[in-house]
Amino acid sequence: MPLTPEEPQIHESAQGPRVIPAAGRTASTPRPVPGPRSAATPRPGHPGPARPAPPAQRPHPVPGPSARTENRSVPQLQVIPAPVAGALDAAEEAVDLLLDNGRAPGDVLVLTTGEQHPWATHELSFGEASYWAQHDAGDDVFFADLSAIGRAAGRPVVVVAVNGDLVGDAAQRLSLARERAGALLIVCGDPTAINSALGASV
């Protein structure tokens, strides 16, 4: 019985659809999909113990150098909501993302409104002269208390962990922290308190 146009002839030896590569081209092979990093390697000059590798995606991404245009007069403001008890961890994660996105360690200043970062506490145990010498060298992430903002020099990125009360002098110093940030100010804490302290809609 002759075949109609709607009924293509199928040979019994057919094993499914065949892909014939175009002349001069080879069939492409699937590329392996990279998975998450199994372990973090400590970065040279990164203070404190090595932290676990961050997950592939985070709820609060930090823009890298290629994702924004730096404006020296008005730094970009990013608020990362976090409870008082988790503000320091959120700030450390933000720093890790900044470094992963290509920021140099010396570009980052981390300030706390409550308890000092453990690195700062450790370094201050050797004396303030040694501690501030590391700040002046400007070749590594530097951790300080927000109350020291008057002594801290400006850096392209300032990260503030609101791990204590953000009232009175602390609120005023947060505004100074914004002035110290050349390109980006990241504040980890209660968005309502941060908004009130900065006097701007976030």
C-alpha positions as CSV (number, residue, x, y, z in Angstrom):
1,M,0.0,0.0,0.0
2,P,1.5,3.3,-1.0
3,L,2.4,5.8,1.7
4,T,0.5,9.1,2.0
5,P,2.4,12.3,2.8
6,E,1.1,12.2,6.3
7,E,2.6,8.8,6.9
8,P,6.4,8.8,6.7
9,Q,8.1,5.5,6.1
10,I,9.8,4.1,9.3
11,H,12.5,1.5,8.9
12,E,12.7,-1.2,11.5
13,S,16.4,-0.6,12.0
14,A,15.8,3.0,13.1
15,Q,16.9,3.6,16.7
16,G,15.4,7.0,17.3
17,P,16.2,10.5,15.9
18,R,19.6,10.9,14.3
19,V,21.6,14.2,14.5
20,I,23.8,14.8,11.5
21,P,26.3,17.5,12.1
22,A,26.8,20.2,9.5
23,A,29.7,19.8,7.1
24,G,33.0,20.8,8.8
25,R,31.4,20.9,12.3
26,T,31.5,18.4,15.0
27,A,28.6,17.6,17.3
28,S,28.9,19.5,20.6
29,T,29.2,17.6,23.8
30,P,27.4,18.8,27.0
31,R,29.5,20.8,29.3
32,P,29.7,19.9,33.0
33,V,27.8,22.1,35.3
34,P,30.0,23.4,38.1
35,G,28.8,22.7,41.6
36,P,29.3,24.6,44.8
37,R,32.7,24.9,46.2
38,S,33.5,22.1,48.6
39,A,35.6,24.2,50.9
40,A,36.7,27.8,51.3
41,T,40.4,28.6,51.1
42,P,41.6,31.4,53.3
43,R,42.3,34.6,51.4
44,P,45.7,36.2,51.8
45,G,45.5,39.0,54.3
46,H,41.9,38.2,55.3
47,P,41.7,38.6,59.1
48,G,40.3,36.0,61.4
49,P,39.8,32.3,60.8
50,A,38.8,30.9,57.4
51,R,35.0,30.9,57.0
52,P,32.9,28.2,55.2
53,A,32.3,28.8,51.6
54,P,29.2,30.9,51.0
55,P,26.3,29.2,49.2
56,A,26.0,29.8,45.5
57,Q,23.1,32.2,46.0
58,R,22.3,34.6,48.8
59,P,19.2,36.5,49.6
60,H,21.0,39.8,49.7
61,P,23.6,40.0,46.9
62,V,26.2,42.6,47.1
63,P,27.0,44.3,43.8
64,G,30.5,43.7,42.6
65,P,32.8,46.4,41.0
66,S,31.4,45.6,37.5
67,A,27.8,45.9,38.6
68,R,27.8,49.5,39.6
69,T,29.3,52.9,38.8
70,E,31.2,54.3,41.7
71,N,30.2,57.8,42.7
72,R,32.6,59.4,45.1
73,S,30.1,62.1,46.2
74,V,27.1,59.9,46.9
75,P,27.9,56.4,48.0
76,Q,25.4,53.7,47.2
77,L,23.5,52.5,50.3
78,Q,22.5,48.9,50.8
79,V,20.7,47.7,53.9
80,I,20.8,44.0,54.9
81,P,18.0,43.2,57.4
82,A,19.5,41.4,60.4
83,P,18.7,41.0,64.1
84,V,21.1,42.6,66.6
85,A,22.5,39.1,67.4
86,G,23.1,38.3,63.7
87,A,24.3,41.7,62.4
88,L,28.0,40.8,62.8
89,D,27.5,37.5,60.9
90,A,25.6,39.4,58.2
91,A,28.4,41.9,57.9
92,E,31.1,39.2,57.6
93,E,29.1,37.5,54.8
94,A,28.8,40.9,53.0
95,V,32.6,41.2,53.3
96,D,33.1,37.7,51.9
97,L,30.9,38.5,48.9
98,L,32.7,41.8,48.3
99,L,36.0,40.0,48.2
100,D,34.5,37.2,46.0
101,N,33.3,39.9,43.6
102,G,36.8,41.4,43.2
103,R,37.1,44.0,45.9
104,A,40.6,44.4,47.4
105,P,40.7,43.7,51.1
106,G,42.2,47.2,51.7
107,D,39.0,48.7,50.2
108,V,36.8,47.6,53.0
109,L,36.3,49.0,56.5
110,V,33.9,47.2,58.9
111,L,32.4,49.0,61.9
112,T,30.4,47.7,64.8
113,T,27.9,49.6,67.0
114,G,28.1,47.1,69.8
115,E,30.6,44.5,70.8
116,Q,33.9,44.7,68.8
117,H,34.6,42.2,66.1
118,P,36.8,39.4,67.5
119,W,39.7,40.3,65.2
120,A,39.7,43.9,66.5
121,T,39.6,42.6,70.1
122,H,42.6,40.3,69.4
123,E,44.6,43.0,67.6
124,L,44.0,45.6,70.3
125,S,45.4,43.2,72.8
126,F,48.8,44.0,71.3
127,G,48.3,47.7,71.8
128,E,46.6,50.5,69.9
129,A,49.7,51.6,68.1
130,S,50.1,48.2,66.4
131,Y,46.3,48.1,65.8
132,W,46.1,51.5,64.1
133,A,49.3,50.8,62.1
134,Q,47.4,48.1,60.3
135,H,44.6,50.5,59.5
136,D,47.1,53.1,58.2
137,A,48.8,50.4,56.0
138,G,45.4,50.0,54.2
139,D,46.2,46.6,52.7
140,D,43.6,44.5,54.5
141,V,40.0,44.6,55.8
142,F,40.0,46.7,58.9
143,F,37.6,46.2,61.8
144,A,36.8,48.9,64.3
145,D,34.2,50.2,66.7
146,L,31.8,52.9,65.2
147,S,32.9,55.2,68.0
148,A,36.4,55.3,66.3
149,I,34.9,56.6,63.0
150,G,36.6,60.0,63.6
151,R,40.0,58.3,63.5
152,A,39.2,55.9,60.6
153,A,40.1,57.0,57.1
154,G,37.7,56.7,54.3
155,R,37.6,53.6,52.2
156,P,35.7,52.7,49.0
157,V,33.4,50.4,51.0
158,V,32.2,50.7,54.6
159,V,30.2,47.9,56.2
160,V,28.4,48.7,59.5
161,A,27.1,45.9,61.7
162,V,24.4,47.3,63.9
163,N,25.0,44.8,66.7
164,G,24.1,47.3,69.5
165,D,21.8,50.2,70.1
166,L,21.6,52.7,67.2
167,V,20.6,55.8,69.2
168,G,22.2,59.0,70.2
169,D,25.9,59.2,69.3
170,A,25.7,55.9,67.4
171,A,23.1,57.3,65.1
172,Q,25.2,60.4,64.4
173,R,28.3,58.3,63.8
174,L,26.4,56.2,61.2
175,S,26.0,59.4,59.2
176,L,29.8,59.9,59.5
177,A,30.3,56.3,58.3
178,R,28.3,57.2,55.2
179,E,30.7,60.1,54.6
180,R,33.7,57.7,54.9
181,A,32.3,55.4,52.2
182,G,33.7,56.3,48.8
183,A,31.4,54.1,46.7
184,L,29.2,51.8,48.9
185,L,27.8,51.8,52.4
186,I,26.4,48.5,53.6
187,V,24.5,48.5,56.9
188,C,23.4,45.2,58.5
189,G,20.6,45.6,61.1
190,D,17.1,46.7,61.7
191,P,16.0,48.7,58.5
192,T,13.6,50.9,60.5
193,A,16.4,52.0,62.9
194,I,18.9,52.5,60.1
195,N,16.4,54.5,58.1
196,S,15.7,56.7,61.1
197,A,19.4,57.2,61.9
198,L,20.3,58.1,58.3
199,G,17.2,60.2,57.8
200,A,16.7,58.8,54.3
201,S,14.3,56.4,52.8
202,V,15.9,53.0,52.2
